[in-house]
Amino acid sequence: MTSTTNKEPTLADVIEKLDKLSRDSEKFNDRFSNYQQATQWVVQLAFTLIASATITVIITSVFRK
C-alpha cells in the first residue's frame, strides 16, 4: 500500500493566506494615506509660496511709486 500526500489546501492554510492578504492591504492603505498627506502638504506649500511671491511683488511695486 502506497501513501499519497494530499496537496489540497486546508482550512488553516486558507485562513493564513487571508490574514496575509489583509495585512498586505493594511500596509497598502497606510502607504496610500501617507502619499496622499505628503501630496496635500506639497500643494499647500506651493500655494503659500506663490501667494507670498505675489504679495511681495504687489507690495514692492506699490511702494516704489
Buried (B, 14 or more C-beta within 10 A) or exposed (E): EEEEEEEEEEEEEEEEEEEEEEEEEEEEEEEEEEEEEEEEEEEEEEEEEEEEEEEEEEEEEEEEE
